[in-house]
Amino acid sequence: MRSFKRHILFLSGIVVSVLLSKTCLLVLRTLTPSFAMTDSYTSTVRHGVKNRTAALDLSQKVRVLCWVMTQPQHLKSRTQHIRATWGRRCNIVLYMSSEASDFPTVGLNVSEGRNQLYWKTIRAFQHIHMHHLDDADWFLKADDDTFVVLENLRYGLSKHNTEEPLYFGRRFKPFVAQGYMSGGAGYVLSKEALRRFVKGFADGLCSHDTNIEDIGLGKCMETMKVQLGDSRDVLGRQTFHPYPPHYYLTRQLPRPRPWYLLYEHYHPVEGPGCCSDLAISFHYIDAVQMHTLEYYTYHLHPYGYKYRFNPDERSDNRNNN
Amino acid sequence: MMYEGSSFMKGMILGGIFCLVVSFFETFNSGTHSEGHEHLHHHLKPVSKDELEKLSESQMSDWTLQVRVYCLIMVTPKLLVHWATANDTWSKHCDKSVFYTSESSKVLEAVDLQEQDEWARLRKAIRHAYENAGDLRWFFVARPTTFAIIENLKYLVLDKDPSQPFYIGHTEKSGELDYVEYDSGIVLSYETMRRLIEIFKDVDRCPERGNALWKTPEETQLATCLKYSGVFAENGEDAQGKGLFNKKSVSSLISDSMGQNPADVVEACCSDMAITFGGMSQSQIQVLMYGVYRLRPYGHDFHDSLTFLPPKDSDND
């Protein structure tokens, strides 16, 4: 009996020991992968190492409502790429179309077509004025083939007062005495400018007298005494662009103005001096280009490179070599 | 009681030893996956951020000064537009960039090798570069149709010793031979260059003029010569394993990604630290130059551990 008991104890010793060891080893093994997993998790976190405090502060101080002029046929081919890239950087983004949908789009009381564009603009701003006037400080209009860098827009607007009647964009000179802002490049209204635009239509001072929305809006801005701002950077380089980057950046021999620069209010520069480092928009951007610009702006980075242009520094940056 | 207790203890000890032995054999077996080890050997990544943060200021600045790149850009008059574009853009970021041509052009400066055969030309260029290296220890060979971000190249080799043999780029296989693709750029350390100069003397293993009947591409000829010198191709990748050397254009890669990863196009596409892109037109290259060195969102700070200054007398970066 005694030896039986001894044997039982011996066997149970083995069993307990095996169970204990197995449990120990199991715990150790699962601990190691989870350290590795934590590592790989942090290294795949998007923008994990960038500091965006300055950008985040601005997004709270300078709230931008973006409305994108689009249509049902473009949602898949164009607008979804905006939604996937810069759309989410707006404080509020509204996709304005003739029809409401789950995209989500806001349905305006208009039909589709080039001759409806100014109606769309009027209805869009009226909608925004009615529903979102207090939700933002500035109101941007963009096309569904415009690429916008919101951080640079906020930076540009941060020095201005939204209670003043101002509007910014790429300034064109013809058709309107004081000039107007290109629709494709995107333009942005201050709160006061928005109030005056809507009031102009309410009081009959502005009317739908053209199909060309940027000219129409420009005329109404002039009527309502809204001032055109200068959106160029401290070196005089443009930030809003009505055409894609390669139109402007490619070096050219001195030549008479090409057709796409004929409307320019400010003297256009061709080659690298055309465009600010802190560009705000480019237009006629297709889906591939949209993601390409997203990659260039927010991802592709030359490690450790000290940028030449630092607008917050007092000294003249050109000579900083 | 004691007597019974000791049986239990004996059982415990025996069970414990048994477990230890079993797990020892398990790890031993998984360790003999030599394939896994070889696989690791051919992937080359930059120094990790953690490692960089451990360095002192002076170590950091030593490294920044030591990692200097000599660019060999292999041109021909046929590629004049790309030659001019490379001259005006990325090549300015090399510590020294030398254009090697098959025949001279009145318009642009280059070392005229007076050689039509591409492999012979590459050999001559390598020899010239090695002799004129000065204190530069890293060499980057590319055609002008490739765009390179030299700062990211420096970051990749920052913690690598150039007195060791390195041969880095996008690796492909030709039969059993691993070679670095020419179109996405070839990175060679000083030691590799030295070994190449040596093996160039070996007419059997590394002939200058091969069989006239069929031409082996220079990239595989280079790999063969290097193999005989004990130097093997390594694939340059970022910390996530994304290739840093690309022979396709950015838009081509983005377009591919839109088809394969529609939910996450940019994240899945290309590395933030990409070094090369190929197949781009001259205007696409000028836009890329702006996109890399200028266009950025205000307020985003990458907090890089090192600083590379912009080149003098340049207006597009």
Interface residues (C-beta under 8 A of the other chain):
Chain A: K5 R6 H7 L9 F10 L11 S12 G13 I14 V15 V16 S17 V18 L20 S21 K22 L25 S43 T44 R46 H47 V49 K50 N51 R52 T53 A54 A55 L56 D57 L58 A84 T85 V149 L150 E151 N152 R154 Y155 P245 H246 L249 T250 R251 G271 P272 G273 C275 D277 L278 A279 A287 V288 Q289 H291 T292 L293 E294 Y295 Y296 T297 Y298 H299 L300 H301 P302 Y303 G304 Y305 K306 Y307 R308 F309 N321
Chain B: Y3 E4 G5 S7 F8 M9 K10 G11 M12 I13 L14 G15 G16 F18 C19 L20 S23 K49 T64 D88 I149 E151 N152 K154 Y155 A239 Q240 V250 S251 I254 S255 S257 M258 V265 V266 E267 C269 C270 D272 M273 A274 Q282 S283 Q284 Q286 V287 L288 M289 Y290 G291 V292 Y293 R294 L295 R296 P297 Y298 G299 H300 D301 F302 H303 D304 S305 L306 T307 F308 L309 P310 K312 D313 D315 N316 D317
